[in-house]
Amino acid sequence: MADPLRIMLTNDDGIDSVGLHVLAREMQQFGDVTIIAPDQEFSGAGAAIGAIWENMPDVHEAHVEGFETCWAVSGPPALCVLFARLGAFGPPPDLVVSGINPGANVGRSVYHSGTIGAALTARNGGIHSVAVSQAVTDFGVEGQAWGDVIASLPWQTAATVAAAAVKAIIEAPPTDDARVLNINVPDRELDKLEGWAWTTVGQSPPRSMTEVKLTPKPGHTGTHSVEFVYGDSVDQPANSDTQAIIDGKVSLTWLSRIGDLNAANAATDLAMSDLLG
């Protein structure tokens, strides 16, 4: 009899995140789930692991109801994956699932997302991974605070969608290379979704950030607050991840490896030959 699939759950919002717990419970149907997540907020950390050679992070035993093995790491989610891959918590996972992130990770945010950074780090170690994010549409509307918006998100929608994708990945023929699937789910109940689409990573945000201003902070000489200035909505390509969310569709995007552009080397070859012979 084959051993159960070892599934690691992580996120960039911290081990107490509701989205993490909902997703982890949904993943239990596929194998043995271990939660290994940051002990605090690490949104925007990308695939950072920090200066671990200078300040080795602490690892704490944690409790999440319904799970036997949980760990909280004082570092970003990519570091959680790195530790797991190298055997800190037992045999390495067979699959890493990261999320559910409150807020879509589409377009340029793919480059900075800690949720996706964990998935990319898993792939670097030869482990298939899935990043799951839930769009947020009501933040800032009628004075709603971020915490109020998070509390009302339909987390189970994203968890159910993620389960369908994970099932397909598990049942698919084996591949030589580990892959990363980025899933973004609209802020809607499951029966209100407009379907799904294979998408590409958008090259522009839904709404552009046009300027960053520094504003002197009263009472703190030489210190400034940062103010972001946003422009109008930006038109998106029809096949982009961003447009899919706007249309109410689940966005599924395979994220490729960082590659090379050898075909563009001719001018650089000439310059380097002139310099170095």
C-alpha positions in Angstrom: 0.0 0.0 0.0 1.4 3.4 -1.0 2.2 5.9 1.7 -0.2 8.9 1.9 0.7 12.0 0.0 2.7 14.4 2.2 1.2 17.9 1.7 2.7 21.1 3.2 0.5 24.1 3.8 2.0 27.5 4.1 1.1 31.2 3.5 2.5 34.7 3.9 -0.1 36.1 6.2 0.9 34.0 9.3 -0.1 30.8 10.8 -3.2 32.3 12.4 -4.7 33.2 9.0 -8.3 32.0 8.5 -7.6 31.4 4.8 -4.7 29.1 5.6 -6.9 27.0 8.0 -9.7 26.7 5.5 -7.4 25.6 2.7 -5.6 23.1 5.0 -8.8 21.4 6.0 -9.8 21.1 2.3 -6.4 19.5 1.5 -6.8 16.7 4.1 -8.8 14.7 1.7 -5.7 14.2 -0.4 -3.2 13.0 2.2 -1.3 13.9 5.4 -1.3 17.7 5.9 1.4 19.5 7.8 1.1 23.3 8.4 4.4 25.2 8.4 3.9 28.9 8.2 5.4 32.2 9.3 4.7 33.3 12.9 3.7 36.8 11.7 2.8 38.7 8.6 5.2 38.4 5.6 3.1 39.7 2.7 5.2 41.0 -0.1 8.2 38.9 0.9 8.4 37.2 -2.5 10.8 34.2 -2.4 13.0 35.8 0.3 14.6 33.6 2.9 16.3 36.4 4.9 19.9 36.5 6.3 19.6 33.1 8.0 23.4 32.8 8.3 23.4 35.9 10.6 20.2 35.3 12.5 18.9 31.8 12.5 15.1 31.9 12.8 13.2 30.3 15.7 10.8 27.5 15.0 7.9 27.0 17.4 5.4 24.2 17.8 2.0 25.6 17.0 -1.7 24.5 17.4 -4.3 24.6 14.7 -7.5 22.8 15.5 -7.9 19.5 13.6 -4.2 19.2 12.7 -1.6 17.0 14.4 1.6 18.7 13.1 1.9 22.5 12.9 5.0 24.7 13.0 5.4 28.4 13.1 8.7 29.8 11.7 10.1 33.3 12.5 10.8 33.9 8.8 9.1 34.3 5.4 7.1 31.5 3.7 9.9 30.6 1.3 12.1 29.8 4.3 9.4 27.6 5.7 9.4 25.6 2.4 13.2 25.5 2.3 13.4 24.1 5.9 10.7 21.5 5.0 12.4 20.4 1.8 15.7 19.9 3.7 14.0 17.6 6.3 13.6 19.9 9.3 10.1 18.6 9.9 10.5 15.0 8.7 10.4 13.6 5.2 10.1 16.4 2.5 6.6 17.1 1.2 5.4 15.7 -2.0 3.3 18.8 -2.7 3.3 22.4 -1.4 0.1 24.4 -1.3 0.3 28.1 -0.4 -2.6 30.3 0.6 -5.4 31.3 0.7 -4.1 34.8 0.3 -6.6 37.6 0.8 -6.2 39.6 -2.4 -5.5 38.5 -5.9 -1.9 37.8 -6.9 -2.1 38.7 -10.6 -0.1 40.8 -12.9 3.0 42.5 -11.4 2.1 41.3 -7.9 3.3 37.8 -9.0 6.8 39.1 -8.7 6.5 40.2 -5.1 3.9 37.8 -3.6 5.1 35.8 -0.6 2.3 33.3 -1.4 3.8 32.7 -4.8 7.3 32.9 -3.5 6.7 29.8 -1.3 5.4 27.9 -4.4 8.4 29.0 -6.5 10.8 27.9 -3.7 9.1 24.5 -3.7 9.6 24.1 -7.4 13.3 25.0 -7.0 13.5 21.9 -4.8 11.7 19.7 -7.3 8.3 19.8 -5.6 5.1 20.6 -7.3 3.3 23.5 -5.8 0.1 25.5 -5.9 -0.5 29.1 -4.9 -4.1 30.1 -4.1 -5.4 33.7 -3.7 -8.9 35.1 -3.2 -9.7 38.5 -4.8 -10.8 41.3 -2.5 -13.3 43.7 -4.0 -14.8 45.7 -1.1 -11.8 47.2 0.6 -12.1 50.9 1.0 -15.8 50.9 -0.1 -18.1 52.8 2.3 -15.3 53.0 4.9 -14.8 49.2 5.4 -11.7 48.3 7.3 -9.4 45.6 6.0 -10.3 43.3 8.9 -14.0 43.6 8.2 -13.4 42.7 4.5 -11.3 39.7 5.4 -13.9 38.4 7.8 -16.5 38.4 5.1 -14.5 36.8 2.3 -15.9 33.5 0.8 -12.9 31.5 1.8 -14.6 28.2 1.0 -14.9 29.2 -2.7 -11.2 29.4 -3.2 -10.6 26.3 -1.1 -13.1 24.3 -3.2 -11.5 25.5 -6.5 -8.0 24.7 -5.1 -9.2 21.2 -4.3 -10.4 20.6 -7.8 -7.0 21.8 -9.2 -5.0 19.7 -6.7 -7.0 16.6 -7.6 -6.3 17.1 -11.2 -2.5 17.6 -10.5 -2.4 14.4 -8.4 -4.2 12.3 -11.0 -2.2 13.7 -14.0 0.7 11.6 -15.5 4.0 12.3 -13.8 6.2 15.0 -15.2 10.0 15.3 -15.1 9.9 18.9 -13.9 8.1 20.3 -10.9 5.5 22.9 -11.8 3.8 25.9 -10.2 0.1 26.6 -10.7 -1.1 30.1 -9.7 -4.8 30.1 -8.9 -6.8 33.3 -8.4 -10.4 33.2 -7.4 -13.0 36.1 -7.6 -14.6 37.4 -4.5 -17.8 35.5 -5.0 -19.7 32.5 -3.8 -19.0 29.3 -5.8 -22.3 29.4 -7.6 -21.7 33.0 -8.7 -18.4 32.3 -10.6 -18.4 32.8 -14.3 -16.3 29.7 -15.0 -12.5 29.5 -15.3 -9.8 30.3 -17.8 -6.2 29.4 -18.5 -4.4 32.8 -18.4 -1.1 34.6 -18.9 0.5 36.9 -16.3 -0.7 40.4 -16.9 1.9 43.1 -17.5 0.1 45.9 -15.8 -1.9 46.3 -12.5 -5.6 46.7 -12.5 -5.1 50.3 -11.3 -1.8 52.0 -11.8 0.3 53.6 -9.0 1.3 56.9 -10.7 3.4 58.5 -7.9 4.9 58.0 -4.5 5.2 61.1 -2.3 7.2 61.7 0.8 5.4 63.7 3.4 7.3 65.1 6.4 6.2 63.4 9.6 5.2 66.0 12.3 7.5 65.9 15.3 10.1 63.7 13.7 12.8 65.7 12.0 14.1 64.0 8.8 11.4 61.4 8.8 8.7 61.1 6.2 5.5 59.2 5.6 4.9 57.6 2.2 1.8 58.4 0.3 0.8 56.4 -2.8 -1.1 58.1 -5.6 -3.2 55.9 -7.9 -4.5 56.6 -11.4 -7.4 55.3 -13.3 -8.2 51.6 -14.1 -5.9 50.1 -16.7 -7.3 48.1 -19.7 -6.2 44.4 -19.5 -5.5 41.9 -22.3 -8.4 39.5 -22.7 -6.3 36.4 -21.8 -4.6 37.9 -18.8 -5.0 36.7 -15.2 -6.2 40.2 -14.2 -9.0 40.3 -16.8 -10.2 36.9 -15.8 -10.8 38.1 -12.2 -12.5 41.2 -13.5 -14.8 39.0 -15.5 -15.7 36.9 -12.5 -13.7 33.9 -13.7 -11.2 31.7 -11.9 -7.7 32.4 -13.3 -5.3 29.4 -13.7 -1.7 30.2 -14.7 1.3 28.0 -15.0 4.3 30.0 -13.9 7.4 29.3 -15.9 11.0 29.2 -14.7 13.3 32.1 -14.9 15.0 31.3 -18.2 17.5 32.8 -20.6 17.4 34.8 -23.8 20.4 33.4 -25.7 19.0 34.6 -29.0 19.5 38.2 -27.7 23.2 37.7 -26.9 24.8 39.1 -30.1 25.3 42.7 -29.0 26.5 41.7 -25.6 28.9 39.2 -27.1 30.5 42.0 -29.1 30.7 44.3 -26.2 32.3 41.6 -23.9 34.7 40.6 -26.6 35.9 44.2 -27.0 36.4 44.4 -23.2 37.8 41.0 -22.4 39.1 39.7 -25.7 
